[in-house]
């Protein structure tokens, strides 16, 4: 059976930082489009001008590219269904609102904000759910046309049926039945002539021939409205998929601003840009977020192309998923181990550069096998490997002093170690380890006292990648110089 190519879209509002929720919907959209040989579209829903944040749109485009979820159509790549920014499509929405009015499915409303506010308060006092009371719905078309012609400000409201029920079908949740009397006459077009989400999204999904609408479950509340709008136009409905929400790590309640701030304190984030800065990889983030809402095995390590092979909308799940940052660490570290050395080198370099280090590419390629297994995030490369690129290291005096000995006794060890190493023509593991071990034997010291000193002296830190391999990469001259500096420090102590 051949599968019909899907047209999917991510339709974020540029109102803040791009977050994990957007990334996950975009991923599923992308997977479905690739799987079926269709297209994945970016549409910017920027009609709420008061909430638009400068730079947010660029952050979304950068975020999707960083994740590797390149859209086939969008504001900066074009496409034959454009424009892809809703503020550039005003006339399209106005024309469609007019069609609904003409068909008797919508009407102009002249109620002022003051009147609406008073109505809302009265309804609250009566313990009713706030809803429009239908005043302007009762106006005759002539009267409404006269007031429009007079220049009175107006909105266009959808005329919800008062009787009966609306049955809306969600692919993951089945039929959702709502009594129409519980629904509201929502505003479709605002007084400034811009549409609300309800009109704009429905019109665009139709005009752009979107086949599958995947979005967050926060839209379930107005889902019956959306279905009614589509039907009022007489259009075919897309496949609707309302995805699960993310819960806080504790599993109790939705991820909130406070939880997001706490995550940041712990070195995590739910914002894509932060994740990049914190050293998470697109592969790790995508693998992790893919599994929060997709019923495959929790530990499946997958690249995006493997996800494309396995993806079906039937395997998505509506159950909410608790955010588990330890799992993010796990997937990130796992993908780091799968990168080729060259690839990892290219990814680590910016973190070293950000630290003000001058990266020697040859050294970078050599040190990667020593640190790779220790990296959870890419920026861990600084704590494990910055010493490879520093001219000098600055160890703590206390760390240099061998365990159980004092500075004077450590100087003796340091001088001997220097002599032994200086006598070697090169600083390879094979040449250096045997004479140092022999020294440990004959001196009666223990291995840690000698090697511990050497590690701190050459790398500047107590914990490092394997000592001899590291020294080989640091090089003979630099190692000897660093040991001499350590001797000088101990002598002054
Ligand atoms: N602009 C909406 C949002 O950012 C998009 C919802 C949808 O995908 O339809 O939540």
Boltz pocket constraint, residues with backbone or C-beta under 6 A from the ligand:
constraints:
  - pocket:
      binder: B
      contacts: [[A, 9], [A, 10], [A, 11], [A, 12], [A, 13], [A, 45], [A, 197], [A, 201], [A, 214], [A, 215], [A, 216]]
      max_distance: 6.0
